[in-house]
């Protein structure tokens, strides 16, 4: 899968018909502090901006703290290692990060893709990461799953049940949706982000 060296992260390429990578990761800082900081980040947004036509609570990452920076730094290392597997040279990068909090009061989980990075509409990102700080419990049936589908075969759906304290990385333009968990007391709390790599593309 990867040309291993001593600095490689323990990333697993999962067996799907599209690129999907997973890595278990226990934060160095207490997870309770990370979740506290993620909630604090929502204080810097107008409430209507976070909930309008969106599932759960979403807010772009404005706050920087040791707990948040740790996850961003690890996501950057993971995505850089993943893209090296494709043997594409790049120079510049763009990135953006946000949080997503969804509880049992959220019945809305639409299919979507990520079409922008760093609030720039003209540039489509290459890779999306998700770090699962908290996952719902008491799951039944399809509860809590992350679904994927490919453009050429939208009727076929693939899914994975994300694990708490783990990263997922997948192409940003891969259609996906998080399933809700109506009977869970715990919320789905994630940090996520998009990365764009300059592979010699003309963007302006």
Phi, psi and omega in degrees: 000305179235152168282106190284145167217180189292343182259001182294144174277155180280067183270138176248128172273116186278159186272081176230161180281020177210162181292122176214121185240145182226145175211127173286140180206121174260117182302147176292317178281152179304133184296329178300324178290321177299312181297321176301317180291325178295318176295321180298327179301328181292343180293340185265018179231150171288138183304318183294334177289332185275333188248347184293118178054032180226150176281138177061213177248125176232138174209138178294149187282110177253328183281140172239125177217165179304323181293318181286318181297325178302314181290319178299315180298318180292322177297321180296315178297319181294313181294321177298321178292320179298313184291335176297332179297339180267357173054046177247126179282146178213163177242291184265160176223158170232150178209155174211153187221152179207174174240156179221124179234123182225127180245189182287355176269005182251107179266004191253118180215087186275157168293143179197165173233171178250110188257002183215162176217140179055032178061029177248112186290334186282348186244121177266130182289163179262319186229143175240137173244155173223130172249126184265098179284327177210139178236146179294155176246187181054045184279142177229138175060241183269005183307138171080354183289156169250119184261150176227154170208152183257149186301323185281351180213068187291346181281339180266121181249142176241153182213160173218146174262104183299152179255144173298146183061051176211156174255148164236143174228134180206165180298138184296330182268013173278123182296134183205162175204141175272131177281148181279173177220089191289338183255004183276144174274325178280151180267163165271115181237117183228153162256140181216166179191165177243145177232134174242135178244136178280096178267037182078021182279145171271118188246352180241000000 
